[in-house]
Amino acid sequence: MSENHNEISRKLSTPTQINLEITSACNHKCRFCYNYWRNDPVSELSASKFSIEQMEVIIKKLIDAKVLNVIFSGGEPFYNFEVLLYGVKELTKAGIMTTCNSNLTIPTYEQLKALKDVGLPHILTSLSSYDEETNDKVFGRKGSFKNVTENIKIAVELGIRISINNIINIYNYQHVYETGLLAHKLGASNYFVTRGGTNKLANPEAGKIVILSPDKYIEVLDAAVRVRNETGINIYSLYQYPLCLIKDLEKYKEFVGRGCPAGKKLININVDGEMHACNHEVNSYGNIFTTDVKSAWDKMEKWRDMSLIPEDCKNCKWYEWCEAGCRQAADDIKHYDYLYQGTEVIKDLDDPKPVYLDYLELVKPGIDFEVNTNLRFRKEDNFYLIHIIGGWLMSVDNDVSEFLQTRSKNGNCFQSADFPADKNLLATLLAKNIVNIK
């Protein structure tokens, strides 16, 4: 079970993660997309897109805001490849981790290699089905299955880590197991089975396609667990399923605790510069070209102060691990997630188990530990934030941070007796891959 991040988000001075839409151009018309309200795919010629000069402005503001991770998205970001390459290069030089969300149907080998060479470690792509016809129907473009599977293999061969996101809908929910096996065969590191989102701007038909009955989502999760058990691939969801839907929190442990990042650690910057808490949100909190990131962040306080959360969910002992599911997946942003089943169904579950318990027995005298060298540290008011990978965060006291930073930089091993805090915290760091047993 993952450590929750809601408590951390209440203390953050600025977001740690930015979703940056660098173009509106896209060659797909995916039925699950939050931009599905468009009547037609946006061509490269008619699209809006950031320029190098605009990226220079944005990058400076992201550095000033102490952002730790930037996700390049669109549209299809490879339609603005010059800016994508420039952004990855400059942010990597500044010590900011980057990733890219792409349908992976148009990049060339040369483009993928160029991105790898300037530091891009990861791409999140979509695959809706192992069945070519179904996949292309959901993506709204013939030939997409062939293109994406070929480019996944190329990216993996180049050393770019690939996560495959399967947005669940009425056409593919029974294909989750076979699609997961294909994801593993293609070399993906992670397999996401993500519930479809809803949007006030969406085509009314889109909701009928991406909103399924609760029992069908359990079928989906069962299939994902089966894939994990048989292949060892990591399984997750980009959107939190309400825990009162899941119920068996041990069986579905990978789907517990991810929460909602919108306005809590993430800001979405649209291609027009407008900043939103969520990429499904209509409301803007300012434009990146006329204000700074912190000003927009401060205006998003309602996403962090629980004022958008239904009362029943606020009083649930599992709230910190669920955060009431998705705020956009409701008739109103303050209403219950459409998959909400009632807190009564989980009130008698065992209390949330601390993340360190499964690792405590590994913290023994004489064991050498080493600190992960891919960590990022950010100073906050009276504590340090550790950015692990992707959007995962952890907060530690200043003395623990200084200890970890020194050993991460110098590559020095240590033992439990050297650690400046109790063994429960050391076990938590081990569970979160912040430290490893040498």
C-alpha positions, -999 to 999 in steps of 0.1 A, spaced: 0 0 0 14 34 -10 20 62 15 -5 90 10 5 124 -2 -24 145 10 -7 157 42 24 167 23 4 187 -2 -10 210 25 25 221 33 39 228 -2 49 263 -11 46 256 -48 37 227 -70 62 200 -75 49 188 -109 38 206 -140 18 191 -170 29 213 -199 8 212 -231 32 224 -258 8 220 -288 -29 214 -295 -20 194 -327 -30 157 -326 -35 131 -352 -59 111 -331 -95 116 -319 -94 92 -289 -128 85 -275 -115 87 -239 -95 120 -243 -104 150 -222 -102 170 -255 -128 147 -272 -151 177 -274 -132 188 -305 -151 180 -337 -120 169 -356 -84 161 -349 -63 193 -348 -39 195 -377 -3 205 -373 -10 236 -395 -40 249 -376 -27 241 -341 -16 264 -313 19 257 -301 46 271 -279 77 287 -294 113 284 -282 110 320 -269 79 311 -249 95 280 -236 125 301 -223 100 322 -203 82 292 -189 114 273 -180 127 303 -160 94 305 -141 94 268 -134 129 270 -120 120 299 -99 90 279 -85 114 250 -76 94 226 -97 108 190 -96 91 173 -125 77 184 -159 54 163 -181 54 174 -217 20 167 -233 -5 180 -258 -21 174 -282 7 152 -295 40 168 -283 60 153 -312 42 178 -335 62 205 -317 94 185 -316 119 214 -316 103 228 -285 100 194 -269 137 187 -274 147 221 -262 125 218 -231 139 184 -221 175 196 -226 172 228 -207 151 214 -178 174 184 -174 204 208 -172 185 226 -145 181 194 -125 144 191 -132 131 156 -142 112 153 -174 88 129 -190 66 129 -220 30 119 -227 27 108 -264 6 85 -285 39 74 -300 25 71 -335 45 98 -353 81 100 -338 110 88 -358 139 67 -345 161 98 -348 137 119 -327 135 93 -300 173 89 -299 177 127 -297 154 129 -267 172 100 -250 206 118 -256 194 150 -239 181 132 -209 145 121 -214 141 90 -192 104 81 -197 74 82 -220 38 75 -211 18 62 -240 -16 47 -246 -27 13 -258 -64 5 -257 -64 -31 -268 -43 -60 -279 -68 -63 -307 -57 -40 -336 -93 -32 -348 -105 -23 -313 -75 -2 -305 -78 18 -337 -115 23 -332 -109 38 -297 -80 59 -310 -101 71 -340 -73 64 -364 -65 33 -385 -29 22 -383 -24 35 -348 -19 1 -332 9 -8 -356 26 26 -352 25 27 -314 37 -9 -309 66 -5 -332 77 28 -315 74 13 -280 99 -14 -290 122 13 -305 120 34 -274 127 5 -251 157 -5 -272 170 30 -269 168 28 -231 137 50 -226 114 36 -199 79 31 -212 46 31 -193 15 20 -211 -18 36 -201 -50 17 -209 -80 40 -205 -109 18 -197 -140 21 -218 -170 1 -230 -149 -12 -260 -119 -26 -241 -127 -34 -205 -128 -71 -213 -94 -68 -230 -73 -57 -200 -56 -90 -193 -45 -97 -229 -34 -60 -234 -14 -62 -202 4 -93 -215 12 -74 -247 25 -44 -227 49 -67 -209 60 -84 -241 67 -50 -256 90 -42 -228 69 -17 -208 79 -11 -172 44 -1 -160 9 -9 -170 -18 16 -160 -55 6 -160 -71 41 -157 -107 48 -154 -121 72 -180 -124 108 -170 -154 131 -175 -155 167 -185 -181 195 -188 -167 203 -222 -169 167 -234 -192 154 -261 -222 139 -243 -215 106 -259 -181 104 -243 -195 98 -208 -215 69 -221 -182 54 -234 -159 59 -205 -183 54 -175 -188 18 -166 -207 1 -138 -188 -7 -106 -187 -44 -112 -170 -39 -145 -142 -19 -129 -136 -47 -104 -133 -70 -134 -107 -46 -148 -87 -46 -115 -89 -84 -113 -74 -86 -148 -46 -62 -139 -37 -81 -108 -36 -113 -128 -12 -96 -153 10 -85 -124 11 -119 -108 20 -136 -141 45 -111 -155 58 -90 -126 50 -58 -144 41 -28 -122 4 -19 -122 -12 14 -113 -40 38 -123 -35 75 -131 -69 84 -115 -78 72 -80 -105 46 -77 -126 52 -45 -116 27 -19 -152 20 -11 -154 6 -46 -122 -15 -42 -128 -28 -6 -101 -55 -7 -72 -31 -2 -46 -57 1 -55 -75 -31 -56 -42 -50 -28 -25 -30 -13 -8 -61 -45 12 -65 -45 25 -30 -29 58 -20 -22 75 -53 -48 101 -46 -54 131 -68 -25 154 -77 -46 183 -91 -38 215 -72 -21 194 -45 12 188 -62 4 195 -99 -5 224 -121 -16 220 -157 -4 247 -182 -24 248 -214 -10 257 -247 -25 292 -244 -7 296 -211 -37 293 -188 -30 274 -156 -55 249 -141 -54 225 -112 -67 197 -134 -65 191 -171 -103 185 -170 -109 218 -153 -124 248 -171 -115 274 -145 -82 292 -149 -60 306 -120 -39 329 -142 -17 328 -173 19 318 -171 30 347 -194 14 373 -171 18 359 -136 40 334 -118 34 298 -108 32 305 -71 4 331 -76 -17 305 -94 -8 279 -68 -20 300 -40 -54 306 -58 -58 268 -59 -61 265 -21 -96 249 -24 -80 218 -39 -59 213 -8 -81 225 21 -108 198 17 -135 223 8 -143 203 -24 -147 170 -4 -182 156 5 -187 154 42 -191 116 44 -157 112 28 -140 138 51 -149 116 81 -138 83 66 -106 69 82 -94 60 47 -97 95 34 -59 102 33 -55 71 10 -85 78 -12 -91 116 -12 -127 109 -23 -116 96 -56 -118 121 -85 -134 155 -81 -141 158 -118 -158 123 -118 -191 137 -104 -221 157 -114 -206 186 -95 -170 191 -83 -182 190 -47 -203 159 -51 -195 122 -47 -173 104 -73 -197 84 -95 -180 52 -82 -186 61 -46 -202 32 -27 -206 47 8 -181 48 36 -201 22 56 -187 -6 33 -151 0 45 -155 13 80 -148 -21 96 -116 -28 76 -84 -30 96 -69 4 102 -45 17 75 -11 -2 78 20 20 79 41 15 48 72 6 68 58 -26 84 67 -49 56 103 -37 55 110 -33 92 125 -68 95 152 -58 69 165 -30 91 191 -49 111 225 -42 125 253 -50 101 233 -44 70 248 -19 46 224 7 30 230 30 1 210 61 -10 194 62 -44 214 87 -66 183 97 -87 166 117 -59 157 153 -59 155 174 -27 136 206 -22 138 228 9 105 238 24 96 256 56 111 234 84 114 202 63 128 188 31 108 173 2 122 142 -15 111 136 -51 116 99 -58 104 92 -93 74 104 -113 51 122 -89 60 103 -57 70 125 -28 81 122 8 89 148 35 117 144 60 133 165 87 162 187 79 188 165 96 176 133 78 177 152 44 213 164 50 223 128 59 207 114 27 220 142 4 256 137 16 255 100 11 237 102 -22 264 127 -35 294 108 -21 281 72 -27 289 63 9 271 33 25 258 34 60 242 12 87 211 16 108 232 28 138 245 57 116 209 68 107 198 100 125 162 88 131 144 57 142 143 24 123 107 29 113 117 59 92 146 39 77 122 11 68 99 37 51 128 50 31 136 14 21 99 8 11 99 40 -10 132 31 -28 149 62 -13 175 38 2 184 3 -9 202 -26 7 237 -28 -9 
